[in-house]
């Protein structure tokens, strides 16, 4: 079951990334962001919210190693930390921020706790 849930988490990562990579305007709207007088915001979506997650998810599947899955958990832990700090400092839309942060936290906890002791 651990293997199946690891693969699902990696596939979810790729799926999340594909939104930013292939549909950056949609992703900007979902995250309450907007471009200014240039398209650099779209470029950032494709890079940091898109390509980064797609390639990370693909790499984890390719490596198929418990430590790779644990490191993906560390990535999600960093995202969750940033999201929850933002709730206290930035006053984002609470339901959206806590929902996204909750998903990131659950993925972080699963990937780290299920894999860190399996890594050799």
N, C-alpha and C positions, 0 to 999 in steps of 0.2 A: 504494500500500500504506500510506503514511503516513496518508492520510485514513481508510482503513478501521480501522487500529489506533487512531487518535484517537477515532473514533466508538465503537469497542468499549470503550475506557477510560472515556469519558463515560457510556456505558450501564451499565458495571460500577459506576460511582460512583452512578448513580441506583438501581441494584439494591441496592447496599450500604445506601444511605439508606432505601430502602423497608422494609428489615427494621426499622430503628430507628423509622421513622415509623409503620408499620402494625402491627408486632409488638414493641413495646418490652419486654414481659416476656421474650419469647424472646431478644431482644438482651441484656438484662441478664444472663440466664443464660449466654449464649455468652461474655460478657465477664467472667464471674465477679463480677458486681455484684449488689446487692440494694437494695430500697427499705427505708426505716426505718419510722418511725411516720407517714409521709405518702406521698403519691403523687408527690412532687416528682421522684423519680428517674425515674418514667415520663415526666414532662414534659420532663426533661432529655434522655432518650433520643429522644423525638419531635423535640426542637429541635436539639440539637447532633450527634447521630448520625444523625438522620433527615432532617428538613426541610432542614437546612443542606446535606447532600450531594445530596438530590434537586434542590433549586433550583440548586445549583452545576452539577450535571451537565446540567440542562435549559438553563441559561443558556449554558454552553459550546457545546452543540449549536446553540442559537439563534444565537449570535454567529458560530459557524463560522469562527473566525479563529485563525491559528497562535498569536498571543499569548494568547488565551483558553485554548487547550490548554496552553501553557507555564505559565500561572498555575495551572491545575489541577495541573500537576506540582509547582509550588511548594507547594501545599496538601498534596499527598502527601509531599513532602520534609519538611515540618514534622511531619506525623504520624509518619513513619519516624524522624525525629530524636528525638521524644518517646518513641517506643516503645523505641529502642535505649538511650537514656539510662536509661529505666526498668529495662531488663535489668540495668544495672550498679548502680543505686541502690536499686531496690525489690524485687528478687528475685521477679519474677512467674513464673508457670509458663513455663519457658524455651521449650518447643516451641511453645506457643501464641503467646507474645510474638514469637519470632523468625519464625514463620510469618506472622503479621499484619504485622510490620515488613518482612519480605521482600517481601510483596505490595505494600506501600506504597512501598518503595524501588524496585522494578522499575517501577511505574507512574510514580513521580517521574522516574526516569532517562529512561524512554522519552519522556514528555510534554515534559520540558525539552529534552533533547538533539535530539529529532526536530523540535521546533518553534521553538526560540529563534532560529535563523538564518533561518527562513522568515518571521519576523515583519517587517513593513515599517513 
